[in-house]
Amino acid sequence: MGTSLRFQRAVASLLIHLLLVLGAVFCVFPFIWTLSSSIKPVEELFLYPPRLLPNQFRPENYTRLISEFPYLTWYKNSLFIGVVVTLVSTFFSALGGFGFAKYDFRFRQQLFAVLMVALIVPRIVTFVPAYIEMALFGWIDSYWALIVPAATPAFGIFLMRQYFAQAVPNEILDAARIDGSSEFNTFVKVALPLVRPAVGAFAIYEFLGTWNSFFWPLVIIRSDRLLTLPLGLALFNARVEMKGEWGVMMAGIVLSLVPIFALFLLLQRQFISGLTLGAVKG
């Protein structure tokens, strides 16, 4: 009986791992195919049956991308906006979440209810009033319109509030205050390190959303020098369709993935901990 049970568990474990491997291959294959296509000549992209490894190695797709198009300008614009928005929104989300979790002030529940309403409203619904507001400030065709509205995301405040409520005991904060620590110092040096997994998870989420943002920059940006990478690639797509420069397009997509993978590798421990903390303590 015991041997039969162990055998069944081994078979079940093998099947689960096999399904996980197949799922991983299914998820990773598009990235591998894009990388392979970026170093192929155009005629090899449409071979049948398709080949993963190129017969001819064509690194000039990358050199043409950088030399013939303002790709680096688009890249720098997106990188600047992504880094600034991630830093600012993560800080203010943590600050707002800490306030909602650890302070009892007037109208706290009402303000949190407003935050929840803002969380469930689709962002595209707010584009028209947000555009009018940016026009009144004179921020059309500027980075301010991309950075300031994203500084206090409702989802970030909600997420950080949940983590501060779970992971930061009030006794630790009271001990810091008794030692003479100011409220802001207590937040930065005592509370914030305890929710590092949530900070890392939200930073990856926010950077990914900002890096891939298309519709709001499309509404705001007018100047070619301020185009972000998604807008630049959208313009580039028209030339691809006319001249069939698919290898250059694939090279642009591959380079656009580098910051995302780099940030995940840098913060993967915090990201994974952030995903599992609620399940462990819930």
N, C-alpha and C positions, 0 to 999 in steps of 0.2 A: 504493500500500500504506500509506504513511504517512498520507495523507488519510483513508483508510478506518478506520485505527486511531484517529485523533483523533476521528472522528465517533462511533465506538463508545464511546469514553471519555466524550464529551460526552453521549451518550444515557444511558449508565449513571449519570453524575453527576446528570443531570436527574431520572432515575427515583428515585435515592437521596434527593435533596432533596425530591422530591414526596412520597415515603413519610414522610420526617421531618416535613414540614409537616402531612400528614394525621394523623400520630401526635400532634403537638403540639396540633392542633385537637381531637382526640379526648380528650386529657388535660385541656385547658383548658376545654372546653365545659361540664362540670358546674359549675365555679366561676362561669362567666359566667351560667349558667342560675339558679344559687342567688342571685347578686347581683340579677338581673332579678326573680326571684320575691319578693325581700325588699321591693321597692318597688311591687309590684302589689296591687290589691285581690283578694280571694279568688276572686271570680267569674272573673277573667282567668287564674287558674292552671290551669283545667281546660278552656280553650277548645280547640276542634279546628277547623282545624289550630292547633297551639300557636304563640304569637308570642313572639319574644325580647324585643322592646321593648314596654313597657307602654303602653296607651292612656291610663291615668290614673296619674300619679305619686303614690305614697302613702308619704311619709316618716314618717307617724304610726305605721307598724309599729315603727320604731326607738324613737320616744318612748313608745309603749305598753309596749314591752319593758322599758324602763328604769324607767318610772313605776309599772307595775302588778306587776312581779315583782322579786325580790331579785337581779336579774341581775348588777348591779355587785358585790354581795357574792360571788357565785359566781366572778366574773371575778377579783376581787382575791385570793381564796383560791388559785385555780389559778395566777395569776401569781406570787404569793409562793412557793408550793411549787415551781413550775417553775424560777424563778430560783435559789432556794437549792439545790435538788437538782442543777441543772446546774453551778453553781459548785463545790459540794462534791465531787460525783462526778468532775468533770473534774480537779480538783486531785489527789484521792487516786488516781485512775486513772493520771495522769501520774507521780505519786510511786511507785506500785507498779510501773508499767511500767519506770521508770528503774532501780529496784532490781533487778528480774529481768534487765534487759538488761545492766547495767553493773557489777554486784557479784557476786562469787563467794563465796557463803556456804553454810553447812552446810544440807543438805536443800533446796537451791534447786530441783533437778529434781523432787523429790517434791512440793514445794509447788506447783510449776507444773503438775504432773500433776493435783493436786487442783483447781486452778483450771480446767483443761480439763474435768474432770468436771462442775464447777459450771456451766460454759458450756453443756454439752449437755443438762442437766436442765431440762425445762420449768418456768418460774417458777410456774405454777399448782399444780404438785406440792408446792411448798414453802409454800403458803398456810396449811395447818393448823399445822405446827410454828412458822411465823413468827407466826401469830396467838397461839399459846400463849406464845411468847416475849414478844410485845408486852404480853400480859395480865400476865405476871409482872413486867414493868417498870412496869406501870400506865400504859401509853401508848395504851390503847384510847380512841378518840375524841379524838385529839390529833395535832398536826402531826408530833410526833417519830416516830410510827409510819410516816409517809409519807416522812420525810427520812432517818433513820438507816439503815434497811435498804438504801436506794438509794445510800449514800455510797461503796461500794466495789464497783461492778459488775464481774463477771468479764470480760465482753466489753470493757469500757473498759481494764482492766489488760492484757488480751491485745493489744488494738489498739495501745496506747501502747508496750508492750514491743517489738512488731515495728518500730515507727517509730524508737524510740530505738536499736535495734540497727542499723538501716539508715542513719539520717541523722546520727548523732552519733558521730564518730570518737573512739576512746579517747585519741588524741594531744591533742585539744583539751581534754579533761578533765584529762589529766596536766599540761598546760601551766598550766591554771588552778590546780591544786593546788600546783604549784611556785611560782606567784606569791603563794601564801598564802591562796587562797580556801577558805572552809569548804565542806564537802560540800553543805550545804543551799544556800549561795550559788551554788555551781557548778551545782546543779540548776536554780535559779530563773533565774539570769542568763546561763548559758552553754548548758545543754542544752535548756531549755524553749523558748527562741526558735527553735531549729533545727527543732522539730517543731510549729511553729505551724499548718501545714495540718492535721495530725492533731488538734490541739486544737480547731480550728474545726469540723472534720467531726464529731468526737465531741460537741461542745457542741450542735450542731444536732440530732443523733440523740437525745441524752439529753433535751433540752428537748421535742422532739416526742413522745417516749415518755411523759414525765411529764405533759405538757399533755393528752394524750389518754387517760391512764390511767383506767380505769373499775373493774375488778374489785377491785383492792386497796383503793382508797378506799371502795368499796361495803362491803367487809368491815369496815373500820376505823371509818369515820365514822358517828356517831350524831346529832350535833347539826345542826340546820338552819343555824346560823351558820357551820359549818365545811364545808358542802357545797362541793365543787369544781364546776367548770363542766360536765364530763360528767355528773355526778350530777344537777345542777340541770336540765340539758336533758332528761335522762331523765324526771324528774318532770314537767317542762313538757310532755313529749310526751303524757302522759295527758290534759291539758287540751286540747291541740291536737286529739286524736282526738274528744273530746267536743264541742267548740265550733267546730272547723274553723278555728282561727287559724293557718293555715299561713304566712301572710305574716310574722307575728310570729316564728314558729319559724325561718323562713329568715333573718330579720334577726339572730337570735341566732347562727345558724351562721356568717353572714358576719363578724360581729364576733369570733367565736372564731378565725377564720383570721388576723386581723390580726397577733398576735404571731409566728406562724409565718413569715409572709411578711416581716415586719420583720427577724427574726433571720436569715433566709436572705439578704436583701439586704445586711445588715451583714457577714455572714461568707461570702458566696458565693465570694469568691476563695480563701479558705482551704479551703472545702468542696470546690471543684472540684480544687484542688491536692492535697488529701488523698485524693481518689478516684483520682487519676492517678499519685501518687508511687510507689506500689508497682509499678504496671505499667512505669514508666520505669526503675526501678532493679532490678526483679526479674529 
